[in-house]
């Protein structure tokens, strides 16, 4: 339920994570703030990346040839980045979030809203990123938001039009966050279905691995469309079991994100799957990838969570078996097609 409190526009936005999506979202916020006094500060681990952002307004390691607005600065000091920031955006690998939050917590402003850009489940706990944030920072649901949708970083960095979803249990907070990230090319919608938005963003990475494997095996569009469609069905089953809303799965954070991630060569998970399909080992794929493919890390957690809830997710199970080395890539299609015949809408 929405509160009546009206938050003032944030004077400073902190972005923790200087990878492709973190830097791109900093650009989105920075360009939305042009003509105002709002500042945007990015935390990065690597000194050379931070130095380049500050001196050249670029992040060549992740966004080659993209110029960043001058109101973005960067630092390797999280305390400096977090100081006075009313809006804190997290864009780090999902599996490293909890220990980093533990270190960052003392520097968080007392009334700051925290936004997750991350699309993963924590291994071992099967926790969504919003749950990890709540546990580590002790925040209520009205101070945690998530952003998801068909958001391929490089396309957005090039100012190619896209839409996204800002979800928070408090609709007024979701609207407040959305107001901060609205340059002409980025259109945020709001939603209160945090669970559905997160699950859509998490499971689509695993499905994209499956589609990538199909592409690597030179399978056609019929095969890939079948995997995408059935992947949406199992994503929806998991979201509903956790309390999500069906309509979310038909929207930007469900179908929209799934189609983009499964179809684009810019998708890290699609690329990782394609390399597996071409015959590379998981170790070779990880060595070749310059950024984290979250589906590889979160696949096991998704399968474990589904099993706990009694949710059938055959594509996810097959992908995890490939990642674990218990199923050959060549046998993936046969395993999926040998399942028991049933009606399409049957769980």
MARTOR-91589 format. One record per residue (C-alpha): residue number from 1; residue in three letters; x, y, z. Coordinates in pm, 1 decimal. Example, Ala and Ser with C-alpha at 12.3 -4.5 7.8 and 13.67 -1.06 7.14 Angstrom:
BEGIN
> 1 ALA 1230.0 -450.0 780.0 $
> 2 SER 1367.0 -106.0 714.0 $
//
This chain:
BEGIN
> 1 UNK 0.0 0.0 0.0 $
> 2 UNK 136.4 344.2 -94.8 $
> 3 UNK 244.1 586.9 175.5 $
> 4 UNK 153.6 955.2 174.4 $
> 5 UNK 512.3 1070.2 230.7 $
> 6 UNK 644.4 1277.5 -60.5 $
> 7 UNK 1017.4 1232.4 -111.1 $
> 8 UNK 1217.4 1528.0 -241.6 $
> 9 UNK 1411.4 1472.7 -561.2 $
> 10 UNK 1751.8 1319.5 -478.1 $
> 11 UNK 2046.3 1558.5 -497.8 $
> 12 UNK 2282.9 1264.8 -542.8 $
> 13 UNK 2247.1 915.2 -687.7 $
> 14 UNK 2504.6 646.3 -608.4 $
> 15 UNK 2565.4 360.1 -852.2 $
> 16 UNK 2760.7 69.9 -702.7 $
> 17 UNK 2910.6 -124.7 -991.5 $
> 18 UNK 3100.9 5.0 -1295.1 $
> 19 UNK 3030.6 -281.2 -1535.2 $
> 20 UNK 2830.8 -240.6 -1854.5 $
> 21 UNK 2484.6 -217.9 -1694.6 $
> 22 UNK 2592.7 -12.6 -1393.2 $
> 23 UNK 2771.8 238.8 -1615.7 $
> 24 UNK 2483.8 247.8 -1863.6 $
> 25 UNK 2231.4 312.2 -1587.4 $
> 26 UNK 2455.9 587.5 -1452.6 $
> 27 UNK 2439.2 739.8 -1801.3 $
> 28 UNK 2058.8 708.8 -1800.1 $
> 29 UNK 2034.7 884.8 -1463.2 $
> 30 UNK 2298.8 1138.9 -1556.3 $
> 31 UNK 2128.7 1236.7 -1880.8 $
> 32 UNK 1789.5 1252.0 -1707.6 $
> 33 UNK 1947.5 1498.5 -1461.6 $
> 34 UNK 2092.9 1736.7 -1723.5 $
> 35 UNK 1985.7 2090.6 -1644.5 $
> 36 UNK 1953.1 2013.2 -1272.2 $
> 37 UNK 2200.6 2013.1 -981.7 $
> 38 UNK 2175.9 1636.2 -935.5 $
> 39 UNK 2506.6 1448.4 -927.6 $
> 40 UNK 2573.6 1084.5 -1005.5 $
> 41 UNK 2866.9 896.8 -853.8 $
> 42 UNK 2978.1 547.1 -953.8 $
> 43 UNK 3172.7 302.7 -740.4 $
> 44 UNK 3415.9 77.4 -926.4 $
> 45 UNK 3667.1 -181.8 -810.5 $
> 46 UNK 3930.2 -102.8 -1071.3 $
> 47 UNK 4129.4 217.1 -1039.7 $
> 48 UNK 4188.5 242.3 -1414.6 $
> 49 UNK 3814.2 229.1 -1489.1 $
> 50 UNK 3740.3 496.6 -1227.6 $
> 51 UNK 4021.0 716.5 -1357.0 $
> 52 UNK 3893.0 695.3 -1714.0 $
> 53 UNK 3538.9 787.6 -1608.6 $
> 54 UNK 3669.6 1091.1 -1421.0 $
> 55 UNK 3918.0 1217.0 -1679.6 $
> 56 UNK 3776.8 1107.2 -2016.4 $
> 57 UNK 3405.3 1054.8 -1938.0 $
> 58 UNK 3430.5 703.2 -2078.3 $
> 59 UNK 3439.1 340.7 -1961.7 $
> 60 UNK 3626.9 178.0 -2246.5 $
> 61 UNK 3645.5 -157.6 -2071.2 $
> 62 UNK 3268.3 -206.6 -2089.9 $
> 63 UNK 3118.1 61.4 -2315.4 $
> 64 UNK 3363.5 132.9 -2597.3 $
> 65 UNK 3303.4 456.8 -2788.5 $
> 66 UNK 3027.9 573.9 -2549.6 $
> 67 UNK 3068.8 920.7 -2397.5 $
> 68 UNK 2931.4 972.1 -2047.0 $
> 69 UNK 2775.3 1298.8 -1929.0 $
> 70 UNK 2994.9 1530.7 -1726.5 $
> 71 UNK 2773.8 1508.5 -1416.5 $
> 72 UNK 2899.1 1149.9 -1357.4 $
> 73 UNK 3205.2 1098.6 -1139.4 $
> 74 UNK 3355.9 779.6 -997.7 $
> 75 UNK 3555.7 651.1 -701.8 $
> 76 UNK 3693.7 326.8 -561.8 $
> 77 UNK 3590.4 444.1 -212.8 $
> 78 UNK 3235.7 321.4 -133.6 $
> 79 UNK 3203.6 559.4 162.9 $
> 80 UNK 3264.6 857.1 -66.2 $
> 81 UNK 3018.7 726.3 -324.5 $
> 82 UNK 2743.3 658.0 -69.7 $
> 83 UNK 2782.4 980.7 130.7 $
> 84 UNK 2462.6 1183.9 102.6 $
> 85 UNK 2305.3 963.7 -165.5 $
> 86 UNK 1926.5 942.7 -126.9 $
> 87 UNK 1907.2 685.2 -406.3 $
> 88 UNK 2151.2 391.6 -414.0 $
> 89 UNK 2159.2 163.7 -717.1 $
> 90 UNK 2324.9 -178.7 -695.2 $
> 91 UNK 2477.7 -332.2 -1009.7 $
> 92 UNK 2726.2 -594.3 -891.2 $
> 93 UNK 2736.2 -970.6 -956.4 $
> 94 UNK 2457.0 -1139.9 -761.8 $
> 95 UNK 2681.3 -1387.7 -582.6 $
> 96 UNK 2903.0 -1112.8 -439.6 $
> 97 UNK 2620.2 -889.0 -316.7 $
> 98 UNK 2581.6 -1006.3 44.8 $
> 99 UNK 2943.1 -958.9 160.5 $
> 100 UNK 2962.6 -625.3 -20.1 $
> 101 UNK 2643.3 -500.3 145.4 $
> 102 UNK 2785.4 -595.3 483.6 $
> 103 UNK 3080.0 -363.3 416.1 $
> 104 UNK 2869.0 -84.7 264.2 $
> 105 UNK 2590.1 -76.9 525.3 $
> 106 UNK 2759.3 169.1 766.6 $
> 107 UNK 2784.9 429.1 490.1 $
> 108 UNK 2421.2 417.1 375.9 $
> 109 UNK 2218.2 735.3 432.6 $
> 110 UNK 1945.2 681.9 698.1 $
> 111 UNK 1651.6 724.9 457.9 $
> 112 UNK 1809.5 606.9 132.0 $
> 113 UNK 1610.0 398.6 -115.1 $
> 114 UNK 1805.6 104.3 -256.3 $
> 115 UNK 1746.5 -19.9 -611.5 $
> 116 UNK 1860.9 -354.6 -749.2 $
> 117 UNK 1959.8 -388.2 -1114.9 $
> 118 UNK 2077.3 -745.8 -1053.2 $
> 119 UNK 1914.0 -1053.7 -1203.2 $
> 120 UNK 2016.1 -1355.6 -1000.7 $
> 121 UNK 1937.0 -1585.3 -707.9 $
> 122 UNK 2187.1 -1631.6 -429.4 $
> 123 UNK 2343.8 -1976.3 -426.9 $
> 124 UNK 2289.8 -2161.4 -101.1 $
> 125 UNK 1994.8 -1951.5 16.1 $
> 126 UNK 1798.2 -1924.6 -313.1 $
> 127 UNK 1726.0 -1565.5 -206.2 $
> 128 UNK 1624.9 -1296.1 -452.4 $
> 129 UNK 1841.0 -984.6 -450.0 $
> 130 UNK 1568.5 -775.8 -283.1 $
> 131 UNK 1561.7 -1032.9 -1.9 $
> 132 UNK 1939.3 -1016.5 39.2 $
> 133 UNK 1918.4 -635.5 53.2 $
> 134 UNK 1642.1 -649.1 316.7 $
> 135 UNK 1836.6 -896.4 529.4 $
> 136 UNK 2173.8 -723.6 514.8 $
> 137 UNK 2059.3 -361.6 535.4 $
> 138 UNK 1750.9 -409.0 753.6 $
> 139 UNK 1531.5 -209.0 516.0 $
> 140 UNK 1154.7 -225.2 483.7 $
> 141 UNK 987.3 -313.4 154.4 $
> 142 UNK 908.9 54.7 91.2 $
> 143 UNK 1281.4 132.3 63.2 $
> 144 UNK 1373.6 -145.6 -179.6 $
> 145 UNK 1301.8 -135.1 -552.9 $
> 146 UNK 1405.8 -346.5 -849.9 $
> 147 UNK 1445.6 -251.9 -1214.7 $
> 148 UNK 1413.1 -506.0 -1494.0 $
> 149 UNK 1304.3 -535.3 -1854.9 $
> 150 UNK 1451.0 -572.2 -2205.4 $
> 151 UNK 1758.0 -374.1 -2107.0 $
> 152 UNK 2059.1 -471.8 -2316.7 $
> 153 UNK 2318.0 -227.1 -2189.1 $
> 154 UNK 2493.6 -134.5 -2513.5 $
> 155 UNK 2169.4 -51.7 -2694.8 $
> 156 UNK 2060.2 178.5 -2412.5 $
> 157 UNK 2405.9 337.2 -2395.3 $
> 158 UNK 2361.9 421.0 -2764.5 $
> 159 UNK 2029.0 589.2 -2675.4 $
> 160 UNK 1822.9 331.8 -2861.6 $
> 161 UNK 1464.8 357.9 -2725.0 $
> 162 UNK 1361.6 102.6 -2464.4 $
> 163 UNK 1116.0 57.6 -2180.5 $
> 164 UNK 1165.5 -97.0 -1839.3 $
> 165 UNK 985.6 -166.2 -1511.7 $
> 166 UNK 1053.1 -15.7 -1168.9 $
> 167 UNK 892.8 -232.5 -901.7 $
> 168 UNK 845.9 -153.9 -533.3 $
> 169 UNK 588.7 -261.3 -276.8 $
> 170 UNK 514.8 110.1 -232.8 $
> 171 UNK 388.7 244.2 -565.0 $
> 172 UNK 480.9 603.1 -476.1 $
> 173 UNK 843.3 498.8 -422.3 $
> 174 UNK 846.0 316.4 -756.8 $
> 175 UNK 720.0 636.8 -920.7 $
> 176 UNK 986.6 839.3 -737.5 $
> 177 UNK 1262.1 609.0 -864.9 $
> 178 UNK 1115.1 617.4 -1216.9 $
> 179 UNK 1121.6 998.2 -1214.5 $
> 180 UNK 1499.7 988.1 -1168.2 $
> 181 UNK 1568.0 768.8 -1474.2 $
> 182 UNK 1364.5 920.9 -1756.2 $
> 183 UNK 1581.5 1054.3 -2038.6 $
> 184 UNK 1400.8 1066.2 -2375.9 $
> 185 UNK 1516.0 717.3 -2478.2 $
> 186 UNK 1439.7 525.1 -2155.2 $
> 187 UNK 1076.6 480.8 -2045.9 $
> 188 UNK 1023.7 329.5 -1698.0 $
> 189 UNK 682.5 188.0 -1606.9 $
> 190 UNK 594.3 115.3 -1242.6 $
> 191 UNK 472.2 -200.8 -1075.5 $
> 192 UNK 420.4 -330.2 -721.6 $
> 193 UNK 492.5 -695.9 -813.7 $
> 194 UNK 853.7 -712.1 -694.5 $
> 195 UNK 854.1 -1093.0 -693.3 $
> 196 UNK 729.9 -1126.5 -1050.5 $
> 197 UNK 967.8 -861.8 -1184.8 $
> 198 UNK 1266.2 -1026.3 -1015.7 $
> 199 UNK 1178.6 -1381.9 -1115.8 $
> 200 UNK 1127.9 -1275.5 -1477.0 $
> 201 UNK 1475.6 -1124.7 -1481.0 $
> 202 UNK 1633.8 -1423.4 -1309.9 $
> 203 UNK 1490.6 -1717.9 -1502.0 $
> 204 UNK 1522.7 -1557.2 -1845.9 $
> 205 UNK 1901.4 -1587.3 -1808.6 $
> 206 UNK 1872.7 -1965.3 -1775.7 $
> 207 UNK 1633.1 -1988.0 -2069.6 $
> 208 UNK 1871.6 -1772.4 -2274.8 $
> 209 UNK 2144.5 -2027.2 -2207.9 $
> 210 UNK 1917.3 -2296.4 -2352.9 $
> 211 UNK 1837.3 -2085.4 -2660.3 $
> 212 UNK 2205.2 -2007.7 -2705.6 $
> 213 UNK 2287.8 -2378.8 -2692.7 $
> 214 UNK 2027.9 -2439.0 -2963.7 $
> 215 UNK 2187.8 -2169.1 -3176.9 $
> 216 UNK 2533.7 -2311.0 -3118.3 $
> 217 UNK 2400.9 -2648.1 -3236.8 $
> 218 UNK 2266.4 -2468.8 -3549.3 $
> 219 UNK 1905.2 -2545.0 -3465.6 $
> 220 UNK 1641.2 -2331.5 -3637.2 $
> 221 UNK 1394.2 -2065.0 -3535.6 $
> 222 UNK 1119.1 -2318.8 -3462.7 $
> 223 UNK 1336.5 -2475.5 -3195.8 $
> 224 UNK 1436.0 -2143.5 -3041.0 $
> 225 UNK 1076.9 -2012.5 -3042.8 $
> 226 UNK 961.1 -2333.5 -2873.7 $
> 227 UNK 1222.9 -2297.9 -2598.7 $
> 228 UNK 1137.8 -1929.1 -2543.2 $
> 229 UNK 765.4 -1999.3 -2520.3 $
> 230 UNK 795.2 -2297.9 -2289.6 $
> 231 UNK 1057.3 -2105.7 -2093.2 $
> 232 UNK 803.9 -1831.0 -2030.5 $
> 233 UNK 559.0 -2094.8 -1909.2 $
> 234 UNK 799.2 -2231.0 -1647.9 $
> 235 UNK 907.6 -1881.5 -1545.1 $
> 236 UNK 542.7 -1795.3 -1486.5 $
> 237 UNK 484.9 -2109.6 -1279.5 $
> 238 UNK 773.1 -2020.4 -1048.7 $
> 239 UNK 668.3 -1656.4 -1016.8 $
> 240 UNK 310.2 -1750.1 -927.9 $
> 241 UNK 429.2 -2005.3 -671.4 $
> 242 UNK 620.9 -1723.8 -499.7 $
> 243 UNK 325.8 -1484.2 -504.7 $
> 244 UNK 392.6 -1303.6 -832.2 $
> 245 UNK 124.4 -1182.4 -1072.5 $
> 246 UNK 46.3 -1340.5 -1411.2 $
> 247 UNK 23.4 -1003.5 -1587.6 $
> 248 UNK 383.1 -924.2 -1496.1 $
> 249 UNK 502.4 -1225.8 -1693.4 $
> 250 UNK 324.7 -1099.1 -2005.5 $
> 251 UNK 489.4 -757.8 -1969.3 $
> 252 UNK 829.5 -597.0 -2006.5 $
> 253 UNK 991.9 -775.7 -1711.5 $
> 254 UNK 861.3 -1113.9 -1829.3 $
> 255 UNK 811.4 -1167.1 -2200.7 $
> 256 UNK 995.3 -848.6 -2301.9 $
> 257 UNK 1314.6 -930.3 -2115.8 $
> 258 UNK 1297.7 -1296.3 -2217.0 $
> 259 UNK 1272.9 -1219.2 -2590.0 $
> 260 UNK 1555.4 -963.8 -2581.1 $
> 261 UNK 1790.2 -1184.1 -2380.8 $
> 262 UNK 1720.5 -1497.2 -2584.0 $
> 263 UNK 1747.8 -1325.1 -2921.7 $
> 264 UNK 2038.0 -1082.2 -2903.1 $
> 265 UNK 2408.9 -1148.7 -2954.1 $
> 266 UNK 2460.3 -867.1 -2700.9 $
> 267 UNK 2319.3 -1097.0 -2430.1 $
> 268 UNK 2592.3 -1253.6 -2218.3 $
> 269 UNK 2377.6 -1555.6 -2134.1 $
> 270 UNK 2281.9 -1613.2 -2497.7 $
> 271 UNK 2650.0 -1588.0 -2591.6 $
> 272 UNK 2756.4 -1830.2 -2317.8 $
> 273 UNK 2493.5 -2081.6 -2431.3 $
> 274 UNK 2602.2 -2049.2 -2794.1 $
> 275 UNK 2962.2 -2121.0 -2698.0 $
> 276 UNK 2851.0 -2429.9 -2504.2 $
> 277 UNK 2650.2 -2541.6 -2806.6 $
> 278 UNK 2956.0 -2497.9 -3027.4 $
> 279 UNK 3144.0 -2746.5 -2810.6 $
> 280 UNK 3336.2 -2535.5 -2560.5 $
> 281 UNK 3356.8 -2662.0 -2204.2 $
> 282 UNK 3211.8 -2454.8 -1920.9 $
> 283 UNK 3565.2 -2365.5 -1811.7 $
> 284 UNK 3649.2 -2246.3 -2163.1 $
> 285 UNK 3329.6 -2040.9 -2177.1 $
> 286 UNK 3402.1 -1873.3 -1843.4 $
> 287 UNK 3757.4 -1795.7 -1957.8 $
> 288 UNK 3630.7 -1644.4 -2282.4 $
> 289 UNK 3357.3 -1427.7 -2124.7 $
> 290 UNK 3469.3 -1083.3 -2005.6 $
> 291 UNK 3155.6 -1032.0 -1793.3 $
> 292 UNK 2941.0 -1250.8 -1569.8 $
> 293 UNK 2669.7 -1461.7 -1734.8 $
> 294 UNK 2431.9 -1473.3 -1438.3 $
> 295 UNK 2244.6 -1777.2 -1570.0 $
> 296 UNK 2554.2 -1990.9 -1519.1 $
> 297 UNK 2577.1 -1882.8 -1155.4 $
> 298 UNK 2203.8 -1874.4 -1074.0 $
> 299 UNK 2081.5 -2178.6 -1267.1 $
> 300 UNK 2138.6 -2418.8 -979.5 $
> 301 UNK 1964.7 -2185.5 -732.1 $
> 302 UNK 1661.7 -2153.7 -964.0 $
> 303 UNK 1636.7 -2532.0 -998.1 $
> 304 UNK 1671.0 -2580.4 -621.5 $
> 305 UNK 1403.5 -2320.8 -548.1 $
> 306 UNK 1164.3 -2477.1 -799.6 $
> 307 UNK 1216.8 -2819.9 -645.2 $
> 308 UNK 1142.4 -2686.6 -295.5 $
> 309 UNK 818.0 -2535.8 -421.9 $
> 310 UNK 718.3 -2837.8 -630.9 $
> 311 UNK 733.4 -2634.9 -954.1 $
> 312 UNK 817.7 -2824.3 -1272.0 $
> 313 UNK 1092.5 -2648.4 -1474.3 $
> 314 UNK 1226.9 -2896.2 -1732.3 $
> 315 UNK 1428.2 -2647.5 -1940.0 $
> 316 UNK 1598.7 -2511.3 -1630.2 $
> 317 UNK 1672.2 -2863.7 -1505.2 $
> 318 UNK 1822.2 -2960.8 -1841.2 $
> 319 UNK 2042.0 -2650.6 -1857.4 $
> 320 UNK 2166.3 -2709.1 -1502.5 $
> 321 UNK 2245.9 -3070.0 -1592.6 $
> 322 UNK 2454.4 -2945.0 -1886.4 $
> 323 UNK 2635.0 -2697.1 -1658.6 $
> 324 UNK 2695.9 -2972.2 -1400.7 $
> 325 UNK 2833.6 -3205.2 -1668.1 $
> 326 UNK 2566.1 -3472.0 -1612.8 $
> 327 UNK 2396.6 -3409.5 -1950.5 $
> 328 UNK 2573.6 -3374.2 -2282.1 $
> 329 UNK 2485.6 -3069.5 -2490.2 $
> 330 UNK 2402.0 -3305.6 -2777.0 $
> 331 UNK 2135.3 -3473.9 -2563.0 $
> 332 UNK 1958.3 -3154.8 -2449.5 $
> 333 UNK 1692.8 -3156.8 -2722.6 $
> 334 UNK 1620.8 -3526.9 -2686.1 $
> 335 UNK 1568.3 -3495.2 -2311.2 $
> 336 UNK 1322.5 -3207.1 -2349.7 $
> 337 UNK 1124.4 -3373.7 -2629.5 $
> 338 UNK 1097.1 -3708.3 -2451.4 $
> 339 UNK 878.5 -3567.8 -2173.8 $
> 340 UNK 528.8 -3702.1 -2112.1 $
> 341 UNK 262.5 -3574.9 -2354.8 $
> 342 UNK 9.7 -3337.0 -2198.1 $
> 343 UNK -208.3 -3032.5 -2269.3 $
> 344 UNK -15.1 -2710.8 -2333.9 $
> 345 UNK -160.7 -2523.0 -2034.3 $
> 346 UNK -113.1 -2810.2 -1789.3 $
> 347 UNK 147.0 -2758.1 -1515.3 $
//
